[in-house]
């Protein structure tokens, strides 16, 4: 065991089941450990390093901002914060942005927006937030309560009250909850990443959007993992023909720096006022500068490339030996083994120089959006072999 691993195990809280690998550096989709072994990164820090490691344009933007202002409080204006908010609104049609540090914080903001919106219009009883079973929305007490997976709830009772979990695909069940008149908002992922890379049906999503309008609830889309080009569109909801009231995002937005954003549409743009919400590090100029570099390069050509690479992975692995099914959208892919555990396959890939992830019983792939074709094809062959063994 290396000294670095020993130090980590001695002093870092034991909340992560780390692989026995200490990564030291990387470039693009290739990363290296202490011993110099090369790995093809098919996880990108769980959909975070959108343009891979040490991306030149991203690094230049971050370094430039570091030499000016690394932080101010939100009592003052900064150019990167305002410019990023403007770009997000221009690209989505949303009206306002609140910046935090993570996806969980973006979802916390969304929940507060929905509850205040409903309270102002229908009173304090209209406070329920409807989410889907099998969803994942974060690890704070409130976003755990929003998460529709019971095993995340077991150790942390009592959780924040006011959440109802319904079955994705069942519009009758959703309508029954909305008909109580107590629902402030619906929060949903277009692809349930932590839930096993389960893609929601378009007819259901459109039906849910119509019900949200009918019952004056806000439609909130969690794009923490699916957003920022991951699924082949800027945000996954754009492939569903809907117009959300709130969009939360994080992960790939910062390219490796901690930033979350809650985008608020026209119906609720005036809900938050002075003192209603805040974040010490939200809108940090360095994080926003990095995010501007990422967002500005998520153009149609890159998104088409994401789609093409996702199609390649699905075609290469669908029907392959040991593969039961392949799910996902763009470069957010889940591969279900026939008779092996996903964790064993991931360990096999690790030994052979490919970093993969799991999502429940599936192997999950979230490579950098610009992963070179040669690296991608080499990784897919190693993954195919791991399933076949």
C-alpha positions as YAML, in Angstrom:
chain: A
units: angstrom
residues:
- id: 1
  name: UNK
  ca: [0.00, 0.00, 0.00]
- id: 2
  name: UNK
  ca: [1.37, 3.42, -0.94]
- id: 3
  name: UNK
  ca: [2.08, 6.09, 1.66]
- id: 4
  name: UNK
  ca: [-0.53, 8.33, 0.06]
- id: 5
  name: UNK
  ca: [-3.23, 5.69, 0.44]
- id: 6
  name: UNK
  ca: [-2.16, 5.02, 4.04]
- id: 7
  name: UNK
  ca: [-2.37, 8.74, 4.84]
- id: 8
  name: UNK
  ca: [-5.81, 9.03, 3.27]
- id: 9
  name: UNK
  ca: [-7.13, 6.04, 5.19]
- id: 10
  name: UNK
  ca: [-5.70, 7.44, 8.42]
- id: 11
  name: UNK
  ca: [-7.11, 10.96, 8.18]
- id: 12
  name: UNK
  ca: [-9.97, 11.20, 5.64]
- id: 13
  name: UNK
  ca: [-13.47, 10.22, 6.76]
- id: 14
  name: UNK
  ca: [-14.26, 6.69, 5.59]
- id: 15
  name: UNK
  ca: [-17.26, 7.62, 3.44]
- id: 16
  name: UNK
  ca: [-15.88, 6.36, 0.12]
- id: 17
  name: UNK
  ca: [-15.03, 2.83, -1.00]
- id: 18
  name: UNK
  ca: [-12.02, 3.96, -2.99]
- id: 19
  name: UNK
  ca: [-10.25, 1.80, -5.55]
- id: 20
  name: UNK
  ca: [-6.62, 1.01, -4.58]
- id: 21
  name: UNK
  ca: [-5.34, 3.59, -7.06]
- id: 22
  name: UNK
  ca: [-3.75, 6.98, -6.33]
- id: 23
  name: UNK
  ca: [-4.10, 9.21, -9.37]
- id: 24
  name: UNK
  ca: [-1.46, 11.88, -9.80]
- id: 25
  name: UNK
  ca: [-2.00, 13.63, -13.15]
- id: 26
  name: UNK
  ca: [-3.66, 13.43, -16.53]
- id: 27
  name: UNK
  ca: [-4.28, 15.03, -19.88]
- id: 28
  name: UNK
  ca: [-7.52, 14.80, -21.80]
- id: 29
  name: UNK
  ca: [-9.08, 11.36, -21.25]
- id: 30
  name: UNK
  ca: [-5.85, 9.74, -20.04]
- id: 31
  name: UNK
  ca: [-4.92, 9.71, -16.35]
- id: 32
  name: UNK
  ca: [-1.94, 8.21, -14.53]
- id: 33
  name: UNK
  ca: [-1.32, 6.73, -11.10]
- id: 34
  name: UNK
  ca: [1.66, 6.89, -8.74]
- id: 35
  name: UNK
  ca: [3.38, 4.06, -10.57]
- id: 36
  name: UNK
  ca: [2.93, 5.68, -13.97]
- id: 37
  name: UNK
  ca: [0.21, 3.30, -15.15]
- id: 38
  name: UNK
  ca: [-2.08, 4.84, -17.78]
- id: 39
  name: UNK
  ca: [-5.88, 4.65, -17.63]
- id: 40
  name: UNK
  ca: [-8.56, 5.72, -20.09]
- id: 41
  name: UNK
  ca: [-11.03, 7.72, -18.03]
- id: 42
  name: UNK
  ca: [-14.58, 6.64, -18.85]
- id: 43
  name: UNK
  ca: [-16.07, 8.26, -15.74]
- id: 44
  name: UNK
  ca: [-14.80, 11.87, -15.94]
- id: 45
  name: UNK
  ca: [-15.09, 12.34, -12.18]
- id: 46
  name: UNK
  ca: [-18.78, 11.26, -12.37]
- id: 47
  name: UNK
  ca: [-19.64, 13.53, -15.30]
- id: 48
  name: UNK
  ca: [-17.58, 16.50, -14.08]
- id: 49
  name: UNK
  ca: [-14.44, 16.91, -16.22]
- id: 50
  name: UNK
  ca: [-16.44, 17.70, -19.35]
- id: 51
  name: UNK
  ca: [-13.37, 18.34, -21.51]
- id: 52
  name: UNK
  ca: [-11.04, 15.95, -19.73]
- id: 53
  name: UNK
  ca: [-8.04, 16.61, -17.55]
- id: 54
  name: UNK
  ca: [-5.99, 19.83, -17.75]
- id: 55
  name: UNK
  ca: [-7.96, 21.13, -20.73]
- id: 56
  name: UNK
  ca: [-5.93, 24.00, -22.18]
- id: 57
  name: UNK
  ca: [-8.76, 26.49, -22.77]
- id: 58
  name: UNK
  ca: [-10.37, 25.81, -19.39]
- id: 59
  name: UNK
  ca: [-7.06, 26.08, -17.57]
- id: 60
  name: UNK
  ca: [-6.23, 29.38, -19.28]
- id: 61
  name: UNK
  ca: [-9.61, 30.85, -18.27]
- id: 62
  name: UNK
  ca: [-9.19, 29.73, -14.67]
- id: 63
  name: UNK
  ca: [-5.58, 30.92, -14.39]
- id: 64
  name: UNK
  ca: [-6.47, 34.30, -15.88]
- id: 65
  name: UNK
  ca: [-9.20, 34.83, -13.31]
- id: 66
  name: UNK
  ca: [-6.98, 33.62, -10.45]
- id: 67
  name: UNK
  ca: [-4.62, 36.50, -11.15]
- id: 68
  name: UNK
  ca: [-7.46, 39.02, -10.78]
- id: 69
  name: UNK
  ca: [-9.95, 38.02, -8.07]
- id: 70
  name: UNK
  ca: [-10.19, 34.54, -6.56]
- id: 71
  name: UNK
  ca: [-13.22, 35.45, -4.41]
- id: 72
  name: UNK
  ca: [-15.47, 38.27, -3.34]
- id: 73
  name: UNK
  ca: [-18.58, 38.05, -1.22]
- id: 74
  name: UNK
  ca: [-21.96, 38.36, -2.90]
- id: 75
  name: UNK
  ca: [-22.17, 41.92, -1.63]
- id: 76
  name: UNK
  ca: [-20.32, 42.92, -4.81]
- id: 77
  name: UNK
  ca: [-20.69, 42.37, -8.56]
- id: 78
  name: UNK
  ca: [-18.18, 40.40, -10.63]
- id: 79
  name: UNK
  ca: [-17.99, 39.98, -14.40]
- id: 80
  name: UNK
  ca: [-17.68, 36.14, -14.54]
- id: 81
  name: UNK
  ca: [-20.81, 35.65, -12.41]
- id: 82
  name: UNK
  ca: [-22.94, 38.04, -14.45]
- id: 83
  name: UNK
  ca: [-21.58, 36.75, -17.77]
- id: 84
  name: UNK
  ca: [-22.26, 33.10, -16.87]
- id: 85
  name: UNK
  ca: [-25.81, 33.88, -15.73]
- id: 86
  name: UNK
  ca: [-26.41, 35.77, -18.99]
- id: 87
  name: UNK
  ca: [-25.08, 32.88, -21.08]
- id: 88
  name: UNK
  ca: [-27.16, 30.29, -19.22]
- id: 89
  name: UNK
  ca: [-30.33, 32.35, -19.68]
- id: 90
  name: UNK
  ca: [-29.56, 33.01, -23.36]
- id: 91
  name: UNK
  ca: [-28.99, 29.31, -24.04]
- id: 92
  name: UNK
  ca: [-32.10, 28.11, -22.20]
- id: 93
  name: UNK
  ca: [-34.68, 30.90, -22.23]
- id: 94
  name: UNK
  ca: [-34.69, 30.98, -18.42]
- id: 95
  name: UNK
  ca: [-34.78, 34.37, -16.67]
- id: 96
  name: UNK
  ca: [-32.71, 34.25, -13.49]
- id: 97
  name: UNK
  ca: [-29.88, 32.14, -12.05]
- id: 98
  name: UNK
  ca: [-28.89, 31.42, -8.46]
- id: 99
  name: UNK
  ca: [-25.37, 30.03, -8.05]
- id: 100
  name: UNK
  ca: [-24.29, 27.59, -5.35]
- id: 101
  name: UNK
  ca: [-21.50, 25.03, -5.05]
- id: 102
  name: UNK
  ca: [-23.09, 21.70, -5.94]
- id: 103
  name: UNK
  ca: [-26.03, 19.86, -7.42]
- id: 104
  name: UNK
  ca: [-27.57, 19.32, -4.02]
- id: 105
  name: UNK
  ca: [-27.49, 23.06, -3.37]
- id: 106
  name: UNK
  ca: [-29.03, 23.75, -6.78]
- id: 107
  name: UNK
  ca: [-31.85, 21.37, -5.90]
- id: 108
  name: UNK
  ca: [-32.27, 22.93, -2.45]
- id: 109
  name: UNK
  ca: [-32.75, 26.29, -4.18]
- id: 110
  name: UNK
  ca: [-35.28, 24.79, -6.60]
- id: 111
  name: UNK
  ca: [-37.28, 23.38, -3.70]
- id: 112
  name: UNK
  ca: [-37.28, 26.74, -1.90]
- id: 113
  name: UNK
  ca: [-38.42, 28.50, -5.07]
- id: 114
  name: UNK
  ca: [-41.31, 26.06, -5.51]
- id: 115
  name: UNK
  ca: [-42.45, 26.31, -1.90]
- id: 116
  name: UNK
  ca: [-42.37, 30.09, -1.80]
- id: 117
  name: UNK
  ca: [-44.10, 30.31, -5.19]
- id: 118
  name: UNK
  ca: [-46.93, 28.05, -4.01]
- id: 119
  name: UNK
  ca: [-47.21, 29.65, -0.57]
- id: 120
  name: UNK
  ca: [-47.66, 33.09, -2.11]
- id: 121
  name: UNK
  ca: [-50.38, 31.86, -4.46]
- id: 122
  name: UNK
  ca: [-52.17, 29.12, -2.53]
- id: 123
  name: UNK
  ca: [-51.06, 29.26, 1.07]
- id: 124
  name: UNK
  ca: [-48.73, 27.28, 3.33]
- id: 125
  name: UNK
  ca: [-50.54, 23.96, 2.78]
- id: 126
  name: UNK
  ca: [-49.31, 23.89, -0.84]
- id: 127
  name: UNK
  ca: [-45.83, 22.72, 0.09]
- id: 128
  name: UNK
  ca: [-45.43, 19.16, -1.22]
- id: 129
  name: UNK
  ca: [-42.66, 18.35, -3.69]
- id: 130
  name: UNK
  ca: [-43.33, 15.33, -5.92]
- id: 131
  name: UNK
  ca: [-40.33, 13.31, -7.10]
- id: 132
  name: UNK
  ca: [-39.95, 9.94, -8.81]
- id: 133
  name: UNK
  ca: [-39.19, 6.60, -7.21]
- id: 134
  name: UNK
  ca: [-35.65, 5.55, -8.09]
- id: 135
  name: UNK
  ca: [-34.55, 9.20, -8.31]
- id: 136
  name: UNK
  ca: [-31.48, 10.81, -6.77]
- id: 137
  name: UNK
  ca: [-31.30, 14.52, -5.91]
- id: 138
  name: UNK
  ca: [-28.45, 14.91, -3.41]
- id: 139
  name: UNK
  ca: [-27.12, 14.08, 0.04]
- id: 140
  name: UNK
  ca: [-28.29, 16.93, 2.26]
- id: 141
  name: UNK
  ca: [-31.17, 15.98, 4.56]
- id: 142
  name: UNK
  ca: [-33.66, 17.77, 2.30]
- id: 143
  name: UNK
  ca: [-32.36, 16.41, -1.00]
- id: 144
  name: UNK
  ca: [-32.16, 12.94, 0.56]
- id: 145
  name: UNK
  ca: [-35.84, 13.34, 1.41]
- id: 146
  name: UNK
  ca: [-36.42, 14.25, -2.24]
- id: 147
  name: UNK
  ca: [-34.52, 11.16, -3.39]
- id: 148
  name: UNK
  ca: [-36.88, 8.29, -4.16]
- id: 149
  name: UNK
  ca: [-34.67, 5.46, -2.89]
- id: 150
  name: UNK
  ca: [-35.40, 4.18, 0.60]
- id: 151
  name: UNK
  ca: [-31.94, 2.82, 1.34]
- id: 152
  name: UNK
  ca: [-30.58, 6.38, 1.31]
- id: 153
  name: UNK
  ca: [-33.09, 7.31, 4.02]
- id: 154
  name: UNK
  ca: [-32.50, 4.57, 6.58]
- id: 155
  name: UNK
  ca: [-29.74, 6.09, 8.71]
- id: 156
  name: UNK
  ca: [-30.86, 9.72, 8.76]
- id: 157
  name: UNK
  ca: [-34.39, 9.87, 10.09]
- id: 158
  name: UNK
  ca: [-36.24, 12.10, 10.52]
- id: 159
  name: UNK
  ca: [-35.72, 13.61, 7.09]
- id: 160
  name: UNK
  ca: [-37.21, 16.90, 5.94]
- id: 161
  name: UNK
  ca: [-40.98, 16.38, 5.55]
- id: 162
  name: UNK
  ca: [-43.06, 17.33, 2.53]
- id: 163
  name: UNK
  ca: [-41.96, 14.92, -0.21]
- id: 164
  name: UNK
  ca: [-44.00, 12.37, -2.14]
- id: 165
  name: UNK
  ca: [-42.40, 9.76, -4.42]
- id: 166
  name: UNK
  ca: [-44.44, 8.49, -7.36]
- id: 167
  name: UNK
  ca: [-43.82, 5.85, -10.01]
- id: 168
  name: UNK
  ca: [-42.25, 7.24, -13.18]
- id: 169
  name: UNK
  ca: [-44.58, 6.46, -16.06]
- id: 170
  name: UNK
  ca: [-47.83, 6.45, -14.06]
- id: 171
  name: UNK
  ca: [-49.67, 9.69, -14.87]
- id: 172
  name: UNK
  ca: [-52.77, 8.61, -12.92]
- id: 173
  name: UNK
  ca: [-50.73, 8.36, -9.73]
- id: 174
  name: UNK
  ca: [-49.17, 11.76, -10.39]
- id: 175
  name: UNK
  ca: [-52.55, 13.35, -11.06]
- id: 176
  name: UNK
  ca: [-53.96, 11.93, -7.81]
- id: 177
  name: UNK
  ca: [-51.24, 13.61, -5.78]
- id: 178
  name: UNK
  ca: [-51.61, 16.92, -7.63]
- id: 179
  name: UNK
  ca: [-55.38, 16.83, -7.17]
- id: 180
  name: UNK
  ca: [-54.91, 17.23, -3.40]
- id: 181
  name: UNK
  ca: [-54.06, 20.88, -4.10]
- id: 182
  name: UNK
  ca: [-51.02, 20.63, -1.83]
- id: 183
  name: UNK
  ca: [-48.27, 20.25, -4.43]
- id: 184
  name: UNK
  ca: [-45.79, 23.10, -4.92]
- id: 185
  name: UNK
  ca: [-43.65, 21.45, -7.56]
- id: 186
  name: UNK
  ca: [-42.57, 18.35, -9.45]
- id: 187
  name: UNK
  ca: [-38.84, 17.55, -9.49]
- id: 188
  name: UNK
  ca: [-37.63, 14.97, -11.99]
- id: 189
  name: UNK
  ca: [-34.56, 13.71, -13.88]
- id: 190
  name: UNK
  ca: [-34.85, 12.91, -17.57]
- id: 191
  name: UNK
  ca: [-32.34, 10.10, -17.02]
- id: 192
  name: UNK
  ca: [-32.14, 8.61, -13.54]
- id: 193
  name: UNK
  ca: [-28.38, 8.27, -13.33]
- id: 194
  name: UNK
  ca: [-27.83, 6.94, -9.81]
- id: 195
  name: UNK
  ca: [-31.03, 4.94, -10.21]
- id: 196
  name: UNK
  ca: [-29.48, 2.77, -12.93]
- id: 197
  name: UNK
  ca: [-29.34, 5.04, -16.00]
- id: 198
  name: UNK
  ca: [-33.09, 4.75, -16.55]
- id: 199
  name: UNK
  ca: [-34.39, 7.02, -19.32]
- id: 200
  name: UNK
  ca: [-37.83, 8.52, -18.71]
- id: 201
  name: UNK
  ca: [-40.49, 8.09, -21.40]
- id: 202
  name: UNK
  ca: [-41.21, 11.24, -23.42]
- id: 203
  name: UNK
  ca: [-44.99, 10.83, -23.25]
- id: 204
  name: UNK
  ca: [-44.82, 10.62, -19.45]
- id: 205
  name: UNK
  ca: [-42.60, 13.69, -19.15]
- id: 206
  name: UNK
  ca: [-44.88, 15.70, -21.44]
- id: 207
  name: UNK
  ca: [-47.91, 14.51, -19.49]
- id: 208
  name: UNK
  ca: [-46.27, 15.55, -16.23]
- id: 209
  name: UNK
  ca: [-45.52, 18.98, -17.68]
- id: 210
  name: UNK
  ca: [-49.17, 19.41, -18.67]
- id: 211
  name: UNK
  ca: [-50.34, 18.36, -15.21]
- id: 212
  name: UNK
  ca: [-47.95, 20.82, -13.56]
- id: 213
  name: UNK
  ca: [-49.55, 23.64, -15.56]
- id: 214
  name: UNK
  ca: [-53.08, 22.38, -14.83]
- id: 215
  name: UNK
  ca: [-52.51, 22.33, -11.08]
- id: 216
  name: UNK
  ca: [-50.25, 25.43, -10.90]
- id: 217
  name: UNK
  ca: [-47.20, 23.50, -9.68]
- id: 218
  name: UNK
  ca: [-43.69, 24.32, -10.85]
- id: 219
  name: UNK
  ca: [-42.04, 21.83, -13.19]
- id: 220
  name: UNK
  ca: [-38.44, 21.42, -12.04]
- id: 221
  name: UNK
  ca: [-35.88, 19.42, -13.99]
- id: 222
  name: UNK
  ca: [-32.79, 18.05, -12.24]
- id: 223
  name: UNK
  ca: [-29.98, 18.34, -14.81]
- id: 224
  name: UNK
  ca: [-27.13, 17.87, -12.34]
- id: 225
  name: UNK
  ca: [-25.75, 14.82, -14.14]
- id: 226
  name: UNK
  ca: [-27.63, 14.99, -17.46]
- id: 227
  name: UNK
  ca: [-26.85, 18.62, -18.18]
- id: 228
  name: UNK
  ca: [-24.14, 20.61, -19.93]
- id: 229
  name: UNK
  ca: [-23.97, 18.48, -23.06]
- id: 230
  name: UNK
  ca: [-23.87, 15.08, -21.39]
- id: 231
  name: UNK
  ca: [-26.89, 13.63, -23.21]
- id: 232
  name: UNK
  ca: [-26.26, 15.13, -26.64]
- id: 233
  name: UNK
  ca: [-28.25, 18.32, -26.09]
- id: 234
  name: UNK
  ca: [-27.27, 21.24, -23.88]
- id: 235
  name: UNK
  ca: [-29.79, 20.00, -21.32]
- id: 236
  name: UNK
  ca: [-31.64, 16.68, -21.53]
- id: 237
  name: UNK
  ca: [-35.10, 18.26, -21.19]
- id: 238
  name: UNK
  ca: [-34.52, 19.88, -24.59]
- id: 239
  name: UNK
  ca: [-35.05, 16.47, -26.17]
- id: 240
  name: UNK
  ca: [-38.50, 16.13, -24.56]
- id: 241
  name: UNK
  ca: [-40.42, 19.08, -25.98]
- id: 242
  name: UNK
  ca: [-41.13, 20.72, -22.61]
- id: 243
  name: UNK
  ca: [-40.50, 24.12, -21.03]
- id: 244
  name: UNK
  ca: [-39.52, 23.74, -17.37]
- id: 245
  name: UNK
  ca: [-40.03, 26.42, -14.75]
- id: 246
  name: UNK
  ca: [-36.81, 25.59, -12.89]
- id: 247
  name: UNK
  ca: [-33.65, 23.75, -13.96]
- id: 248
  name: UNK
  ca: [-30.92, 22.66, -11.55]
- id: 249
  name: UNK
  ca: [-27.45, 21.78, -12.77]
- id: 250
  name: UNK
  ca: [-23.86, 21.31, -11.58]
- id: 251
  name: UNK
  ca: [-21.19, 18.63, -12.23]
- id: 252
  name: UNK
  ca: [-19.95, 19.23, -15.80]
- id: 253
  name: UNK
  ca: [-20.75, 22.94, -15.72]
- id: 254
  name: UNK
  ca: [-17.53, 23.86, -13.90]
- id: 255
  name: UNK
  ca: [-15.28, 21.40, -15.72]
- id: 256
  name: UNK
  ca: [-13.80, 20.30, -12.38]
- id: 257
  name: UNK
  ca: [-14.47, 23.30, -10.13]
- id: 258
  name: UNK
  ca: [-17.37, 23.25, -7.65]
- id: 259
  name: UNK
  ca: [-20.36, 25.15, -8.99]
- id: 260
  name: UNK
  ca: [-24.10, 24.56, -9.04]
- id: 261
  name: UNK
  ca: [-26.79, 26.64, -10.71]
- id: 262
  name: UNK
  ca: [-30.53, 26.94, -10.25]
- id: 263
  name: UNK
  ca: [-32.11, 28.44, -13.37]
- id: 264
  name: UNK
  ca: [-35.52, 30.05, -12.83]
- id: 265
  name: UNK
  ca: [-38.04, 30.61, -15.61]
- id: 266
  name: UNK
  ca: [-40.63, 33.31, -16.22]
- id: 267
  name: UNK
  ca: [-43.36, 31.89, -13.96]
- id: 268
  name: UNK
  ca: [-41.13, 32.14, -10.89]
- id: 269
  name: UNK
  ca: [-38.44, 34.67, -11.80]
- id: 270
  name: UNK
  ca: [-39.58, 37.16, -9.15]
- id: 271
  name: UNK
  ca: [-40.03, 34.67, -6.30]
- id: 272
  name: UNK
  ca: [-36.64, 35.09, -4.62]
- id: 273
  name: UNK
  ca: [-35.94, 38.47, -3.05]
- id: 274
  name: UNK
  ca: [-33.20, 39.97, -0.90]
- id: 275
  name: UNK
  ca: [-32.31, 37.64, 1.96]
- id: 276
  name: UNK
  ca: [-34.43, 34.73, 0.73]
- id: 277
  name: UNK
  ca: [-31.40, 32.60, -0.11]
- id: 278
  name: UNK
  ca: [-27.62, 32.86, -0.18]
- id: 279
  name: UNK
  ca: [-24.27, 31.12, -0.56]
- id: 280
  name: UNK
  ca: [-20.85, 32.30, 0.56]
- id: 281
  name: UNK
  ca: [-19.05, 30.74, -2.39]
- id: 282
  name: UNK
  ca: [-21.92, 30.82, -4.88]
- id: 283
  name: UNK
  ca: [-20.96, 32.64, -8.07]
- id: 284
  name: UNK
  ca: [-17.26, 32.47, -7.19]
- id: 285
  name: UNK
  ca: [-15.42, 34.29, -10.02]
- id: 286
  name: UNK
  ca: [-12.88, 31.51, -10.63]
- id: 287
  name: UNK
  ca: [-15.54, 28.80, -10.82]
- id: 288
  name: UNK
  ca: [-17.67, 30.98, -13.09]
- id: 289
  name: UNK
  ca: [-14.69, 31.68, -15.37]
- id: 290
  name: UNK
  ca: [-14.13, 27.95, -15.72]
- id: 291
  name: UNK
  ca: [-17.83, 27.38, -16.39]
- id: 292
  name: UNK
  ca: [-17.88, 30.09, -19.05]
- id: 293
  name: UNK
  ca: [-15.08, 28.27, -20.86]
- id: 294
  name: UNK
  ca: [-17.02, 25.01, -20.76]
- id: 295
  name: UNK
  ca: [-20.44, 26.40, -21.69]
- id: 296
  name: UNK
  ca: [-19.14, 28.53, -24.55]
- id: 297
  name: UNK
  ca: [-17.76, 25.42, -26.28]
- id: 298
  name: UNK
  ca: [-20.90, 23.28, -26.01]
- id: 299
  name: UNK
  ca: [-21.95, 24.06, -29.57]
- id: 300
  name: UNK
  ca: [-23.96, 22.06, -32.12]
- id: 301
  name: UNK
  ca: [-20.87, 20.35, -33.54]
- id: 302
  name: UNK
  ca: [-19.74, 19.09, -30.15]
- id: 303
  name: UNK
  ca: [-23.26, 17.98, -29.18]
- id: 304
  name: UNK
  ca: [-23.53, 16.03, -32.45]
- id: 305
  name: UNK
  ca: [-20.21, 14.38, -31.63]
- id: 306
  name: UNK
  ca: [-21.51, 13.43, -28.17]
- id: 307
  name: UNK
  ca: [-24.54, 11.80, -29.80]
- id: 308
  name: UNK
  ca: [-22.38, 9.95, -32.33]
- id: 309
  name: UNK
  ca: [-20.02, 8.63, -29.66]
- id: 310
  name: UNK
  ca: [-22.93, 7.53, -27.48]
- id: 311
  name: UNK
  ca: [-24.47, 5.71, -30.44]
- id: 312
  name: UNK
  ca: [-21.13, 4.00, -31.11]
- id: 313
  name: UNK
  ca: [-20.85, 2.73, -27.53]
- id: 314
  name: UNK
  ca: [-24.42, 1.42, -27.50]
- id: 315
  name: UNK
  ca: [-24.04, -0.31, -30.87]
- id: 316
  name: UNK
  ca: [-20.70, -1.85, -29.90]
- id: 317
  name: UNK
  ca: [-21.99, -3.24, -26.61]
- id: 318
  name: UNK
  ca: [-25.62, -4.11, -27.35]
- id: 319
  name: UNK
  ca: [-25.80, -7.85, -27.87]
- id: 320
  name: UNK
  ca: [-22.15, -8.36, -26.96]
- id: 321
  name: UNK
  ca: [-21.23, -11.46, -24.98]
- id: 322
  name: UNK
  ca: [-22.18, -11.05, -21.32]
- id: 323
  name: UNK
  ca: [-24.26, -7.91, -21.93]
- id: 324
  name: UNK
  ca: [-27.96, -8.14, -21.05]
- id: 325
  name: UNK
  ca: [-28.98, -4.59, -21.98]
- id: 326
  name: UNK
  ca: [-27.66, -1.09, -22.67]
- id: 327
  name: UNK
  ca: [-29.50, 2.08, -21.64]
- id: 328
  name: UNK
  ca: [-28.86, 5.79, -21.62]
- id: 329
  name: UNK
  ca: [-28.74, 8.97, -23.64]
- id: 330
  name: UNK
  ca: [-25.70, 10.55, -25.30]
- id: 331
  name: UNK
  ca: [-22.56, 9.84, -23.27]
- id: 332
  name: UNK
  ca: [-24.52, 8.77, -20.20]
- id: 333
  name: UNK
  ca: [-24.68, 5.00, -20.54]
- id: 334
  name: UNK
  ca: [-25.61, 2.03, -18.35]
- id: 335
  name: UNK
  ca: [-24.65, -1.54, -19.26]
- id: 336
  name: UNK
  ca: [-26.42, -4.41, -17.51]
- id: 337
  name: UNK
  ca: [-24.41, -7.65, -17.18]
- id: 338
  name: UNK
  ca: [-26.06, -11.02, -17.81]
- id: 339
  name: UNK
  ca: [-24.52, -12.98, -14.97]
- id: 340
  name: UNK
  ca: [-21.72, -10.96, -13.37]
- id: 341
  name: UNK
  ca: [-21.70, -8.17, -10.85]
- id: 342
  name: UNK
  ca: [-21.10, -4.68, -12.17]
- id: 343
  name: UNK
  ca: [-18.44, -4.12, -9.51]
- id: 344
  name: UNK
  ca: [-16.45, -7.16, -10.68]
- id: 345
  name: UNK
  ca: [-16.52, -5.89, -14.26]
- id: 346
  name: UNK
  ca: [-15.38, -2.43, -13.16]
- id: 347
  name: UNK
  ca: [-12.47, -4.00, -11.24]
- id: 348
  name: UNK
  ca: [-11.52, -6.01, -14.32]
- id: 349
  name: UNK
  ca: [-11.55, -2.84, -16.44]
- id: 350
  name: UNK
  ca: [-9.44, -1.04, -13.84]
- id: 351
  name: UNK
  ca: [-6.79, -3.76, -13.99]
- id: 352
  name: UNK
  ca: [-6.74, -3.41, -17.76]
- id: 353
  name: UNK
  ca: [-6.43, 0.38, -17.80]
- id: 354
  name: UNK
  ca: [-9.99, 1.70, -18.04]
- id: 355
  name: UNK
  ca: [-11.82, 3.63, -15.31]
- id: 356
  name: UNK
  ca: [-15.57, 2.89, -15.20]
- id: 357
  name: UNK
  ca: [-18.36, 3.45, -12.69]
- id: 358
  name: UNK
  ca: [-21.40, 1.58, -11.42]
- id: 359
  name: UNK
  ca: [-25.05, 2.57, -11.09]
- id: 360
  name: UNK
  ca: [-26.92, -0.01, -9.05]
- id: 361
  name: UNK
  ca: [-26.52, -3.29, -10.97]
- id: 362
  name: UNK
  ca: [-25.10, -1.66, -14.10]
- id: 363
  name: UNK
  ca: [-21.70, -0.53, -15.31]
- id: 364
  name: UNK
  ca: [-21.94, 3.20, -15.96]
- id: 365
  name: UNK
  ca: [-19.96, 5.16, -18.54]
- id: 366
  name: UNK
  ca: [-19.60, 8.96, -18.42]
- id: 367
  name: UNK
  ca: [-16.53, 9.80, -20.51]
- id: 368
  name: UNK
  ca: [-15.38, 13.32, -21.32]
- id: 369
  name: UNK
  ca: [-17.57, 14.88, -24.00]
- id: 370
  name: UNK
  ca: [-14.56, 15.33, -26.28]
- id: 371
  name: UNK
  ca: [-12.90, 11.94, -25.66]
- id: 372
  name: UNK
  ca: [-10.78, 11.17, -28.73]
- id: 373
  name: UNK
  ca: [-12.18, 8.40, -30.94]
- id: 374
  name: UNK
  ca: [-9.00, 6.31, -30.57]
- id: 375
  name: UNK
  ca: [-9.23, 6.38, -26.77]
- id: 376
  name: UNK
  ca: [-12.94, 5.64, -26.88]
- id: 377
  name: UNK
  ca: [-12.59, 2.64, -29.20]
- id: 378
  name: UNK
  ca: [-9.71, 1.23, -27.17]
- id: 379
  name: UNK
  ca: [-11.74, 1.58, -23.96]
- id: 380
  name: UNK
  ca: [-14.82, -0.05, -25.49]
- id: 381
  name: UNK
  ca: [-12.80, -3.11, -26.53]
- id: 382
  name: UNK
  ca: [-11.46, -3.50, -22.98]
- id: 383
  name: UNK
  ca: [-15.00, -3.14, -21.58]
- id: 384
  name: UNK
  ca: [-16.35, -5.72, -24.08]
- id: 385
  name: UNK
  ca: [-13.65, -8.15, -23.02]
- id: 386
  name: UNK
  ca: [-14.46, -7.63, -19.33]
- id: 387
  name: UNK
  ca: [-18.12, -8.50, -19.94]
- id: 388
  name: UNK
  ca: [-17.16, -11.54, -22.05]
- id: 389
  name: UNK
  ca: [-14.71, -13.11, -19.58]
...
